[in-house]
Amino acid sequence: MAEEHHEDNPGEEGLVPVLKWDLGLFEQIVRSSRFPPEWDAKYPGQNQTAADAPLGYIMLFEDFFH
């Protein structure tokens, strides 16, 4: 679901990973894995990480489904 990309960020030491999400892949995983509607699967926002999952949600990574 996410691909890691490193960019230089002024004011920060070293490289900071930036996640680039793929909405199409997210929707494909939700359909093919038959997520029930009550799971209310949510596509993460730009620059969100697993630590940003809303209260009551967990973050699942694409590799889990392969």
mmCIF file as gemmi writes it, N, C-alpha and C atoms, coordinates in Angstrom:
data_model
loop_
_atom_site.group_PDB
_atom_site.id
_atom_site.type_symbol
_atom_site.label_atom_id
_atom_site.label_alt_id
_atom_site.label_comp_id
_atom_site.label_asym_id
_atom_site.label_entity_id
_atom_site.label_seq_id
_atom_site.pdbx_PDB_ins_code
_atom_site.Cartn_x
_atom_site.Cartn_y
_atom_site.Cartn_z
_atom_site.occupancy
_atom_site.B_iso_or_equiv
_atom_site.pdbx_formal_charge
_atom_site.auth_seq_id
_atom_site.auth_asym_id
_atom_site.pdbx_PDB_model_num
ATOM 1 N N . MET Axp A 1 ? 0.804 -1.182 0 1 0 ? 1 A 1
ATOM 2 C CA . MET Axp A 1 ? 0 0 0 1 0 ? 1 A 1
ATOM 3 C C . MET Axp A 1 ? 0.85 1.249 0 1 0 ? 1 A 1
ATOM 4 N N . ALA Axp A 2 ? 2.008 1.114 0.595 1 0 ? 2 A 1
ATOM 5 C CA . ALA Axp A 2 ? 2.85 2.287 0.654 1 0 ? 2 A 1
ATOM 6 C C . ALA Axp A 2 ? 4.233 1.953 0.157 1 0 ? 2 A 1
ATOM 7 N N . GLU Axp A 3 ? 4.823 2.925 -0.454 1 0 ? 3 A 1
ATOM 8 C CA . GLU Axp A 3 ? 6.177 2.781 -0.943 1 0 ? 3 A 1
ATOM 9 C C . GLU Axp A 3 ? 7.003 3.821 -0.209 1 0 ? 3 A 1
ATOM 10 N N . GLU Axp A 4 ? 8.167 3.429 0.26 1 0 ? 4 A 1
ATOM 11 C CA . GLU Axp A 4 ? 8.997 4.357 1.011 1 0 ? 4 A 1
ATOM 12 C C . GLU Axp A 4 ? 9.894 5.127 0.065 1 0 ? 4 A 1
ATOM 13 N N . HIS Axp A 5 ? 9.962 6.424 0.265 1 0 ? 5 A 1
ATOM 14 C CA . HIS Axp A 5 ? 10.771 7.303 -0.556 1 0 ? 5 A 1
ATOM 15 C C . HIS Axp A 5 ? 11.508 8.237 0.388 1 0 ? 5 A 1
ATOM 16 N N . HIS Axp A 6 ? 12.803 8.417 0.188 1 0 ? 6 A 1
ATOM 17 C CA . HIS Axp A 6 ? 13.586 9.281 1.06 1 0 ? 6 A 1
ATOM 18 C C . HIS Axp A 6 ? 13.814 10.627 0.388 1 0 ? 6 A 1
ATOM 19 N N . GLU Axp A 7 ? 13.639 11.68 1.165 1 0 ? 7 A 1
ATOM 20 C CA . GLU Axp A 7 ? 13.875 13.033 0.676 1 0 ? 7 A 1
ATOM 21 C C . GLU Axp A 7 ? 14.677 13.782 1.726 1 0 ? 7 A 1
ATOM 22 N N . ASP Axp A 8 ? 15.473 14.743 1.274 1 0 ? 8 A 1
ATOM 23 C CA . ASP Axp A 8 ? 16.152 15.63 2.212 1 0 ? 8 A 1
ATOM 24 C C . ASP Axp A 8 ? 15.152 16.654 2.705 1 0 ? 8 A 1
ATOM 25 N N . ASN Axp A 9 ? 15.119 16.86 4.011 1 0 ? 9 A 1
ATOM 26 C CA . ASN Axp A 9 ? 14.232 17.859 4.596 1 0 ? 9 A 1
ATOM 27 C C . ASN Axp A 9 ? 15.08 18.906 5.298 1 0 ? 9 A 1
ATOM 28 N N . PRO Axp A 10 ? 15.026 20.167 4.844 1 0 ? 10 A 1
ATOM 29 C CA . PRO Axp A 10 ? 15.803 21.21 5.492 1 0 ? 10 A 1
ATOM 30 C C . PRO Axp A 10 ? 15.433 21.297 6.971 1 0 ? 10 A 1
ATOM 31 N N . GLY Axp A 11 ? 16.446 21.511 7.808 1 0 ? 11 A 1
ATOM 32 C CA . GLY Axp A 11 ? 16.187 21.641 9.234 1 0 ? 11 A 1
ATOM 33 C C . GLY Axp A 11 ? 16.167 20.321 9.968 1 0 ? 11 A 1
ATOM 34 N N . GLU Axp A 12 ? 16.211 19.218 9.267 1 0 ? 12 A 1
ATOM 35 C CA . GLU Axp A 12 ? 16.199 17.89 9.877 1 0 ? 12 A 1
ATOM 36 C C . GLU Axp A 12 ? 17.542 17.233 9.585 1 0 ? 12 A 1
ATOM 37 N N . GLU Axp A 13 ? 18.026 16.441 10.534 1 0 ? 13 A 1
ATOM 38 C CA . GLU Axp A 13 ? 19.256 15.705 10.291 1 0 ? 13 A 1
ATOM 39 C C . GLU Axp A 13 ? 18.942 14.425 9.537 1 0 ? 13 A 1
ATOM 40 N N . GLY Axp A 14 ? 19.736 14.098 8.523 1 0 ? 14 A 1
ATOM 41 C CA . GLY Axp A 14 ? 19.579 12.847 7.8 1 0 ? 14 A 1
ATOM 42 C C . GLY Axp A 14 ? 18.371 12.837 6.874 1 0 ? 14 A 1
ATOM 43 N N . LEU Axp A 15 ? 17.967 11.617 6.51 1 0 ? 15 A 1
ATOM 44 C CA . LEU Axp A 15 ? 16.853 11.429 5.584 1 0 ? 15 A 1
ATOM 45 C C . LEU Axp A 15 ? 15.614 10.998 6.353 1 0 ? 15 A 1
ATOM 46 N N . VAL Axp A 16 ? 14.483 11.486 5.952 1 0 ? 16 A 1
ATOM 47 C CA . VAL Axp A 16 ? 13.21 11.154 6.585 1 0 ? 16 A 1
ATOM 48 C C . VAL Axp A 16 ? 12.367 10.379 5.584 1 0 ? 16 A 1
ATOM 49 N N . PRO Axp A 17 ? 11.863 9.17 5.937 1 0 ? 17 A 1
ATOM 50 C CA . PRO Axp A 17 ? 11.041 8.423 4.975 1 0 ? 17 A 1
ATOM 51 C C . PRO Axp A 17 ? 9.694 9.095 4.758 1 0 ? 17 A 1
ATOM 52 N N . VAL Axp A 18 ? 9.302 9.2 3.514 1 0 ? 18 A 1
ATOM 53 C CA . VAL Axp A 18 ? 8.002 9.749 3.145 1 0 ? 18 A 1
ATOM 54 C C . VAL Axp A 18 ? 7.232 8.622 2.466 1 0 ? 18 A 1
ATOM 55 N N . LEU Axp A 19 ? 6.012 8.353 2.916 1 0 ? 19 A 1
ATOM 56 C CA . LEU Axp A 19 ? 5.212 7.277 2.341 1 0 ? 19 A 1
ATOM 57 C C . LEU Axp A 19 ? 4.368 7.811 1.193 1 0 ? 19 A 1
ATOM 58 N N . LYS Axp A 20 ? 4.358 7.068 0.102 1 0 ? 20 A 1
ATOM 59 C CA . LYS Axp A 20 ? 3.522 7.42 -1.045 1 0 ? 20 A 1
ATOM 60 C C . LYS Axp A 20 ? 2.486 6.317 -1.188 1 0 ? 20 A 1
ATOM 61 N N . TRP Axp A 21 ? 1.24 6.657 -1.01 1 0 ? 21 A 1
ATOM 62 C CA . TRP Axp A 21 ? 0.15 5.689 -1.014 1 0 ? 21 A 1
ATOM 63 C C . TRP Axp A 21 ? -0.421 5.533 -2.409 1 0 ? 21 A 1
ATOM 64 N N . ASP Axp A 22 ? -1.028 4.382 -2.65 1 0 ? 22 A 1
ATOM 65 C CA . ASP Axp A 22 ? -1.643 4.088 -3.937 1 0 ? 22 A 1
ATOM 66 C C . ASP Axp A 22 ? -3.109 3.75 -3.693 1 0 ? 22 A 1
ATOM 67 N N . LEU Axp A 23 ? -4 4.693 -3.974 1 0 ? 23 A 1
ATOM 68 C CA . LEU Axp A 23 ? -5.429 4.515 -3.728 1 0 ? 23 A 1
ATOM 69 C C . LEU Axp A 23 ? -5.985 3.332 -4.51 1 0 ? 23 A 1
ATOM 70 N N . GLY Axp A 24 ? -5.562 3.159 -5.744 1 0 ? 24 A 1
ATOM 71 C CA . GLY Axp A 24 ? -6.055 2.048 -6.555 1 0 ? 24 A 1
ATOM 72 C C . GLY Axp A 24 ? -5.719 0.702 -5.938 1 0 ? 24 A 1
ATOM 73 N N . LEU Axp A 25 ? -4.495 0.555 -5.447 1 0 ? 25 A 1
ATOM 74 C CA . LEU Axp A 25 ? -4.092 -0.693 -4.806 1 0 ? 25 A 1
ATOM 75 C C . LEU Axp A 25 ? -4.873 -0.908 -3.516 1 0 ? 25 A 1
ATOM 76 N N . PHE Axp A 26 ? -5.088 0.15 -2.748 1 0 ? 26 A 1
ATOM 77 C CA . PHE Axp A 26 ? -5.886 0.061 -1.52 1 0 ? 26 A 1
ATOM 78 C C . PHE Axp A 26 ? -7.282 -0.472 -1.838 1 0 ? 26 A 1
ATOM 79 N N . GLU Axp A 27 ? -7.931 0.118 -2.847 1 0 ? 27 A 1
ATOM 80 C CA . GLU Axp A 27 ? -9.283 -0.313 -3.213 1 0 ? 27 A 1
ATOM 81 C C . GLU Axp A 27 ? -9.291 -1.759 -3.708 1 0 ? 27 A 1
ATOM 82 N N . GLN Axp A 28 ? -8.26 -2.151 -4.446 1 0 ? 28 A 1
ATOM 83 C CA . GLN Axp A 28 ? -8.151 -3.523 -4.936 1 0 ? 28 A 1
ATOM 84 C C . GLN Axp A 28 ? -8.026 -4.505 -3.767 1 0 ? 28 A 1
ATOM 85 N N . ILE Axp A 29 ? -7.217 -4.184 -2.786 1 0 ? 29 A 1
ATOM 86 C CA . ILE Axp A 29 ? -7.051 -5.05 -1.61 1 0 ? 29 A 1
ATOM 87 C C . ILE Axp A 29 ? -8.353 -5.157 -0.83 1 0 ? 29 A 1
ATOM 88 N N . VAL Axp A 30 ? -9.041 -4.043 -0.651 1 0 ? 30 A 1
ATOM 89 C CA . VAL Axp A 30 ? -10.328 -4.056 0.07 1 0 ? 30 A 1
ATOM 90 C C . VAL Axp A 30 ? -11.322 -4.961 -0.637 1 0 ? 30 A 1
ATOM 91 N N . ARG Axp A 31 ? -11.401 -4.863 -1.976 1 0 ? 31 A 1
ATOM 92 C CA . ARG Axp A 31 ? -12.332 -5.702 -2.752 1 0 ? 31 A 1
ATOM 93 C C . ARG Axp A 31 ? -11.911 -7.163 -2.739 1 0 ? 31 A 1
ATOM 94 N N . SER Axp A 32 ? -10.651 -7.438 -3.084 1 0 ? 32 A 1
ATOM 95 C CA . SER Axp A 32 ? -10.211 -8.822 -3.235 1 0 ? 32 A 1
ATOM 96 C C . SER Axp A 32 ? -10.157 -9.566 -1.902 1 0 ? 32 A 1
ATOM 97 N N . SER Axp A 33 ? -9.935 -8.846 -0.816 1 0 ? 33 A 1
ATOM 98 C CA . SER Axp A 33 ? -9.909 -9.479 0.512 1 0 ? 33 A 1
ATOM 99 C C . SER Axp A 33 ? -11.29 -9.478 1.164 1 0 ? 33 A 1
ATOM 100 N N . ARG Axp A 34 ? -12.251 -8.909 0.454 1 0 ? 34 A 1
ATOM 101 C CA . ARG Axp A 34 ? -13.645 -8.871 0.906 1 0 ? 34 A 1
ATOM 102 C C . ARG Axp A 34 ? -13.794 -8.292 2.308 1 0 ? 34 A 1
ATOM 103 N N . PHE Axp A 35 ? -13.233 -7.095 2.483 1 0 ? 35 A 1
ATOM 104 C CA . PHE Axp A 35 ? -13.391 -6.408 3.763 1 0 ? 35 A 1
ATOM 105 C C . PHE Axp A 35 ? -14.873 -6.125 3.978 1 0 ? 35 A 1
ATOM 106 N N . PRO Axp A 36 ? -15.453 -6.512 5.108 1 0 ? 36 A 1
ATOM 107 C CA . PRO Axp A 36 ? -16.86 -6.184 5.374 1 0 ? 36 A 1
ATOM 108 C C . PRO Axp A 36 ? -17.031 -4.67 5.532 1 0 ? 36 A 1
ATOM 109 N N . PRO Axp A 37 ? -18.159 -4.128 5.1 1 0 ? 37 A 1
ATOM 110 C CA . PRO Axp A 37 ? -18.392 -2.686 5.213 1 0 ? 37 A 1
ATOM 111 C C . PRO Axp A 37 ? -18.247 -2.175 6.647 1 0 ? 37 A 1
ATOM 112 N N . GLU Axp A 38 ? -18.608 -2.997 7.633 1 0 ? 38 A 1
ATOM 113 C CA . GLU Axp A 38 ? -18.534 -2.536 9.025 1 0 ? 38 A 1
ATOM 114 C C . GLU Axp A 38 ? -17.086 -2.311 9.491 1 0 ? 38 A 1
ATOM 115 N N . TRP Axp A 39 ? -16.101 -2.809 8.733 1 0 ? 39 A 1
ATOM 116 C CA . TRP Axp A 39 ? -14.704 -2.523 9.08 1 0 ? 39 A 1
ATOM 117 C C . TRP Axp A 39 ? -14.358 -1.072 8.776 1 0 ? 39 A 1
ATOM 118 N N . ASP Axp A 40 ? -15.127 -0.449 7.903 1 0 ? 40 A 1
ATOM 119 C CA . ASP Axp A 40 ? -14.929 0.962 7.553 1 0 ? 40 A 1
ATOM 120 C C . ASP Axp A 40 ? -13.459 1.248 7.21 1 0 ? 40 A 1
ATOM 121 N N . ALA Axp A 41 ? -12.887 0.444 6.302 1 0 ? 41 A 1
ATOM 122 C CA . ALA Axp A 41 ? -11.489 0.622 5.908 1 0 ? 41 A 1
ATOM 123 C C . ALA Axp A 41 ? -11.278 2.032 5.38 1 0 ? 41 A 1
ATOM 124 N N . LYS Axp A 42 ? -10.216 2.665 5.819 1 0 ? 42 A 1
ATOM 125 C CA . LYS Axp A 42 ? -9.933 4.048 5.436 1 0 ? 42 A 1
ATOM 126 C C . LYS Axp A 42 ? -8.583 4.131 4.734 1 0 ? 42 A 1
ATOM 127 N N . TYR Axp A 43 ? -8.565 4.895 3.676 1 0 ? 43 A 1
ATOM 128 C CA . TYR Axp A 43 ? -7.341 5.164 2.941 1 0 ? 43 A 1
ATOM 129 C C . TYR Axp A 43 ? -6.569 6.243 3.697 1 0 ? 43 A 1
ATOM 130 N N . PRO Axp A 44 ? -5.273 6.018 3.981 1 0 ? 44 A 1
ATOM 131 C CA . PRO Axp A 44 ? -4.523 7.018 4.75 1 0 ? 44 A 1
ATOM 132 C C . PRO Axp A 44 ? -4.315 8.304 3.975 1 0 ? 44 A 1
ATOM 133 N N . GLY Axp A 45 ? -4.229 9.382 4.703 1 0 ? 45 A 1
ATOM 134 C CA . GLY Axp A 45 ? -3.986 10.679 4.095 1 0 ? 45 A 1
ATOM 135 C C . GLY Axp A 45 ? -2.527 10.861 3.716 1 0 ? 45 A 1
ATOM 136 N N . GLN Axp A 46 ? -2.26 11.876 2.941 1 0 ? 46 A 1
ATOM 137 C CA . GLN Axp A 46 ? -0.907 12.16 2.489 1 0 ? 46 A 1
ATOM 138 C C . GLN Axp A 46 ? 0.014 12.37 3.692 1 0 ? 46 A 1
ATOM 139 N N . ASN Axp A 47 ? 1.185 11.763 3.652 1 0 ? 47 A 1
ATOM 140 C CA . ASN Axp A 47 ? 2.209 11.867 4.689 1 0 ? 47 A 1
ATOM 141 C C . ASN Axp A 47 ? 1.83 11.211 6.015 1 0 ? 47 A 1
ATOM 142 N N . GLN Axp A 48 ? 0.778 10.405 6.052 1 0 ? 48 A 1
ATOM 143 C CA . GLN Axp A 48 ? 0.43 9.683 7.269 1 0 ? 48 A 1
ATOM 144 C C . GLN Axp A 48 ? 1.291 8.441 7.416 1 0 ? 48 A 1
ATOM 145 N N . THR Axp A 49 ? 1.493 8.027 8.645 1 0 ? 49 A 1
ATOM 146 C CA . THR Axp A 49 ? 2.244 6.816 8.953 1 0 ? 49 A 1
ATOM 147 C C . THR Axp A 49 ? 1.351 5.896 9.768 1 0 ? 49 A 1
ATOM 148 N N . ALA Axp A 50 ? 1.848 4.72 10.1 1 0 ? 50 A 1
ATOM 149 C CA . ALA Axp A 50 ? 1.087 3.774 10.908 1 0 ? 50 A 1
ATOM 150 C C . ALA Axp A 50 ? 0.725 4.387 12.258 1 0 ? 50 A 1
ATOM 151 N N . ALA Axp A 51 ? 1.532 5.284 12.754 1 0 ? 51 A 1
ATOM 152 C CA . ALA Axp A 51 ? 1.27 5.93 14.042 1 0 ? 51 A 1
ATOM 153 C C . ALA Axp A 51 ? 0.091 6.901 13.966 1 0 ? 51 A 1
ATOM 154 N N . ASP Axp A 52 ? -0.35 7.238 12.764 1 0 ? 52 A 1
ATOM 155 C CA . ASP Axp A 52 ? -1.444 8.199 12.589 1 0 ? 52 A 1
ATOM 156 C C . ASP Axp A 52 ? -2.816 7.543 12.446 1 0 ? 52 A 1
ATOM 157 N N . ALA Axp A 53 ? -2.899 6.225 12.633 1 0 ? 53 A 1
ATOM 158 C CA . ALA Axp A 53 ? -4.192 5.543 12.512 1 0 ? 53 A 1
ATOM 159 C C . ALA Axp A 53 ? -5.17 6.14 13.535 1 0 ? 53 A 1
ATOM 160 N N . PRO Axp A 54 ? -6.409 6.429 13.12 1 0 ? 54 A 1
ATOM 161 C CA . PRO Axp A 54 ? -7.394 6.991 14.056 1 0 ? 54 A 1
ATOM 162 C C . PRO Axp A 54 ? -7.673 6.022 15.215 1 0 ? 54 A 1
ATOM 163 N N . LEU Axp A 55 ? -8.148 6.544 16.308 1 0 ? 55 A 1
ATOM 164 C CA . LEU Axp A 55 ? -8.499 5.742 17.472 1 0 ? 55 A 1
ATOM 165 C C . LEU Axp A 55 ? -9.456 4.624 17.05 1 0 ? 55 A 1
ATOM 166 N N . GLY Axp A 56 ? -9.153 3.395 17.429 1 0 ? 56 A 1
ATOM 167 C CA . GLY Axp A 56 ? -9.995 2.255 17.087 1 0 ? 56 A 1
ATOM 168 C C . GLY Axp A 56 ? -9.624 1.588 15.769 1 0 ? 56 A 1
ATOM 169 N N . TYR Axp A 57 ? -8.62 2.107 15.068 1 0 ? 57 A 1
ATOM 170 C CA . TYR Axp A 57 ? -8.172 1.555 13.789 1 0 ? 57 A 1
ATOM 171 C C . TYR Axp A 57 ? -6.764 1.005 13.933 1 0 ? 57 A 1
ATOM 172 N N . ILE Axp A 58 ? -6.42 0.098 13.035 1 0 ? 58 A 1
ATOM 173 C CA . ILE Axp A 58 ? -5.051 -0.394 12.941 1 0 ? 58 A 1
ATOM 174 C C . ILE Axp A 58 ? -4.571 -0.167 11.517 1 0 ? 58 A 1
ATOM 175 N N . MET Axp A 59 ? -3.274 -0.103 11.334 1 0 ? 59 A 1
ATOM 176 C CA . MET Axp A 59 ? -2.699 0.05 10.006 1 0 ? 59 A 1
ATOM 177 C C . MET Axp A 59 ? -2.245 -1.322 9.537 1 0 ? 59 A 1
ATOM 178 N N . LEU Axp A 60 ? -2.665 -1.723 8.352 1 0 ? 60 A 1
ATOM 179 C CA . LEU Axp A 60 ? -2.2 -2.954 7.733 1 0 ? 60 A 1
ATOM 180 C C . LEU Axp A 60 ? -1.361 -2.576 6.522 1 0 ? 60 A 1
ATOM 181 N N . PHE Axp A 61 ? -0.291 -3.33 6.314 1 0 ? 61 A 1
ATOM 182 C CA . PHE Axp A 61 ? 0.612 -3.029 5.214 1 0 ? 61 A 1
ATOM 183 C C . PHE Axp A 61 ? 0.356 -3.982 4.044 1 0 ? 61 A 1
ATOM 184 N N . GLU Axp A 62 ? 0.596 -3.505 2.835 1 0 ? 62 A 1
ATOM 185 C CA . GLU Axp A 62 ? 0.354 -4.266 1.614 1 0 ? 62 A 1
ATOM 186 C C . GLU Axp A 62 ? 0.979 -5.654 1.676 1 0 ? 62 A 1
ATOM 187 N N . ASP Axp A 63 ? 2.187 -5.764 2.173 1 0 ? 63 A 1
ATOM 188 C CA . ASP Axp A 63 ? 2.881 -7.067 2.215 1 0 ? 63 A 1
ATOM 189 C C . ASP Axp A 63 ? 2.104 -8.12 2.993 1 0 ? 63 A 1
ATOM 190 N N . PHE Axp A 64 ? 1.3 -7.706 3.944 1 0 ? 64 A 1
ATOM 191 C CA . PHE Axp A 64 ? 0.484 -8.639 4.726 1 0 ? 64 A 1
ATOM 192 C C . PHE Axp A 64 ? -0.457 -9.441 3.823 1 0 ? 64 A 1
ATOM 193 N N . PHE Axp A 65 ? -0.9 -8.857 2.719 1 0 ? 65 A 1
ATOM 194 C CA . PHE Axp A 65 ? -1.899 -9.461 1.849 1 0 ? 65 A 1
ATOM 195 C C . PHE Axp A 65 ? -1.287 -10.302 0.728 1 0 ? 65 A 1
ATOM 196 N N . HIS Axp A 66 ? 0.027 -10.358 0.643 1 0 ? 66 A 1
ATOM 197 C CA . HIS Axp A 66 ? 0.69 -11.102 -0.436 1 0 ? 66 A 1
ATOM 198 C C . HIS Axp A 66 ? 1.227 -12.4 0.055 1 0 ? 66 A 1
